[in-house]
Amino acid sequence: MTVWISRRPDAQVAAELAESRCGEGALAGMRVAVKDNVDVAGLPTTAGCPQFAYLPERDAPAVAALREAGAVVVGKTNLDQFATGLVGTRSPYGVVPDSRRPEFISGGSSSGSAVAVATGAVDIAIGTDTAGSGRIPAALQGLVAIKPTVGVVSTAGVVPACESYDCITIFATSVDLAGRAMAVMAERAAARVWPADTVLSAPAAPVVAVPNELPELDRQWRAAFDRAVERLVAAGARTVSVDIAPFLAAAKLLYDGALVSERYAAVGEFVDAHPGASLDPTVKAIVSAARDIPAHVLVRDRAEVARLRTAAMAVIEDADALLLPTAPMHPRISEVTADPVGVNSRMGTYTNFCNLFDMCAVAVPAGTAGDAQFGVTVLARAFEDAVALDIAGLLHDGAPPADAWPQAVADHVELVVFGAHLFGGPLAHQLTDLGARFVGEITTAPRYRMTVLPTTPAKPAVTRVSDDAAGAALAGHRWLLSPASLGRFLAALPAPMQLGKVEFEDGSWRTAFGCDGSARGADISRYGGWANALAAGAVRQT
């Protein structure tokens, strides 16, 4: 098998797994593969070139984070040399074929990592993504891949491809597992500060932009995409048709313009100094050609990327996310051999622009296109990673995941609600419109009273009783939202409603809805909460 470049001894891995399974880490008992352009202490980092190899003394922060959470490294995986390619064929360690059809490509550049997960050799795998290197192989191997906002996970200890745009990605077989692993890496290997108004959830009925034209897709692949859109709509999303011309134009700039000069900045000196190294001819040609690009052309192309990004964001201004095919086709290895540059360029049609525009993405499997596995990608704006994750969950599982990994890193506050803002309630949209995320139920200490306010719609007033009065335990719902969103919510809160600290049955005091002592109305405390009172007919909603 050409999946692995180096592996740790089986006995050592087995011993560490046995110890890990006795622990309580978020990834206890998980086997992880690491793309061989990411450092693992004690294993050589080759970046797909034997002569480039060096032996790191410490793990890359992303690897260290997974290990601290209980994951056990199995080994280092093959890749397109220097992470330059989307095909998985550009390696002196051999071509990595598709896990099901060996005459077809696996996708790259994170080829070995994806196939290691697809074949069950590991549970999760680290990849990298500059132009789609984490998303393309996920699609072709039927996997989930999370590509976060650029810089959210540290790329220290990663051999750069295009340093301005490189991202650490994760492969898994489910949205939930991929999210757990990404949460660990983002929390413990953070490299970029999240904004104070971070969105923590997609709306209950998200608006998803879909292209009105899909170049490079044949009839079967277009039909597969249309079926994915239908499933998303059936799961509760609404779609709008958009022109993705600015996205496609930017995609061409990554390799056809001056931005490729970053490839030379990364490994060009090594390539020049080692003419006898085992260099893939296509990779060598790409890196060498980038040597003499004038600086003013790079400045011009970066300005063009900024212009196109403004135009692209305007296209999806009224949408929460953009849905695209991840790959436009699944070529045979022989097709790549015959036209290595042309086929690779086509593979990046729907992925190349993503990091240039500082977008986040979640790739998920979406059935088949003929005999090929087919995948789609949900893309969202920078730091709206939770939005992309929720919509991907809708498509993959029929519902968003219970938790979104940005909760682990983005600043947020908790708000407990008791009435019309309960999940599914008539005013819940006031929270979801601010990006708040529902995270479960909770019950107060038996020290409170609930009365009905004479409003439309009816609302409960929760007040604390005196020490010598009988109180009730009341059921509420927990929401998480950003500090900025809580501020906006509080500013719009009408009297006599107010936010304050409420005591809960676990002894904690949390920010929750309350009401000042002037509130008057029918006492419904005996029902134990607003939902029960509604179900019993004790409250008129209109």
Secondary structure as UniProt FT lines:
FT   STRAND          4..7
FT   HELIX           10..21
FT   TURN            26..29
FT   STRAND          31..35
FT   TURN            36..37
FT   TURN            41..42
FT   TURN            47..48
FT   HELIX           50..52
FT   HELIX           61..68
FT   TURN            69..70
FT   STRAND          72..77
FT   HELIX           81..83
FT   TURN            92..93
FT   TURN            102..103
FT   STRAND          104..105
FT   HELIX           111..118
FT   TURN            119..120
FT   STRAND          124..129
FT   TURN            133..134
FT   HELIX           135..141
FT   STRAND          144..147
FT   TURN            150..151
FT   TURN            156..157
FT   TURN            163..165
FT   STRAND          167..172
FT   HELIX           175..188
FT   TURN            196..197
FT   STRAND          207..211
FT   TURN            215..216
FT   HELIX           219..234
FT   TURN            235..236
FT   STRAND          238..242
FT   HELIX           245..256
FT   HELIX           258..260
FT   HELIX           261..273
FT   TURN            275..276
FT   HELIX           281..289
FT   TURN            290..292
FT   HELIX           295..315
FT   TURN            316..318
FT   STRAND          321..325
FT   HELIX           333..338
FT   HELIX           340..347
FT   TURN            348..352
FT   HELIX           353..356
FT   TURN            357..358
FT   STRAND          360..369
FT   TURN            370..371
FT   STRAND          372..380
FT   TURN            382..383
FT   HELIX           385..397
FT   HELIX           405..408
FT   STRAND          413..417
FT   TURN            420..421
FT   TURN            423..424
FT   TURN            426..428
FT   HELIX           429..432
FT   TURN            433..435
FT   STRAND          437..444
FT   STRAND          448..453
FT   STRAND          459..464
FT   TURN            467..468
FT   STRAND          475..481
FT   HELIX           483..491
FT   TURN            495..496
FT   STRAND          497..504
FT   TURN            505..506
FT   STRAND          509..515
FT   TURN            517..518
FT   HELIX           525..527
FT   HELIX           530..535
FT   TURN            536..537
//
